[in-house]
């Protein structure tokens, strides 16, 4: 069994993520997660780490971008993003 800290890499702290966290419909939080993690594993990991109840999880696979440094070209890594919706009344204090 994987550790919850292996599944949840880090929270995504962007302006849009801040707006989602304060939405009226229910708190939505955005996390970078392991590429091979499924929604059930993500929900259990969030509940274990932050002691909250998860209502639902939506995931998106983000493609890496092409970057250049002078004449050399490379790519940033592909990664997986999870939008976690909590039960109304729950809150994660990091955000």
N, C-alpha and C positions, 0 to 999 in steps of 0.2 A: 504494500500500500504506500502511496506517495504521501509525503508530508504536505500539509496545507501551504507551507511556505515555498514548496517547489511548484505548486500550481499557481499561486498568486505572486507575480513578480513584483509589481509596484502599482500604486495608484497613478492615474493619468490626471495631472493637475493643469488643465487648460481653462480658458475662459468659458468655453461651452460646457465643460464638465462642471464648473462652478454653478452655472445657470441651471443645469439639470439637477444638481444636488439640492437646490432651493425651490424646485418646482412644486406647485400646489397639488398635482395629481399623486404625489408620492415621491419620496426621495430616490433618485437614480444616481448611482455612482459608477465611475468608469475605471477599470483596472486593466493593466497589461497582464496577460496570463500565458501559461505554457501553451505551445501550439497544439499539443496532443491532448489537452484537457477538454472534457466534455462539460455540458451545462450542469449536470448533477454533481460532478466533482467540484466545479467552481462554486456552486451554491453551498455545499458542505464545508468547503474551505473558508468561505466568507463567514458562515455561521460560527465556525470554530475560532477563527482569529479575532473577530470583532464582537462576538456574543450578541448577534442580532438575528432576526427572522427574515429570510429571503422569500419574496413573493415570486419573482421570476428572473431569468437570466437570458439575455440576448447576446450573441457573439458575432463578431465580424473579423474576417481575416484581412489584414492590412498588407498590401504589397509594398516591398521596399522600393525606394526611389533611386534613380540613377544619379550619381554625383560625380563631379569632375574636379581634379586638382591638376591644373595645367593641362598637359596632354594625356594624363592618365585618367582612365574612367573606371568607376567601380559602382557597387550597389550597396545600399543599406540593407539590413536584414529584414525579411518578412516577419511579421509578428501578429499575435491574436489579441483582440480587444474584447472585453466583456462589459456589457451594460447591466448592472445589477440593480433591480428594483426591490426595495424593502417594503415590508408590511407597513401600512400607515401608523405613524407614531414612533417608528424606529429611526435611529440616527447614528451615523458613524462620525466620531469626533475629529478625525483627521482633517476632514474637509471643513 
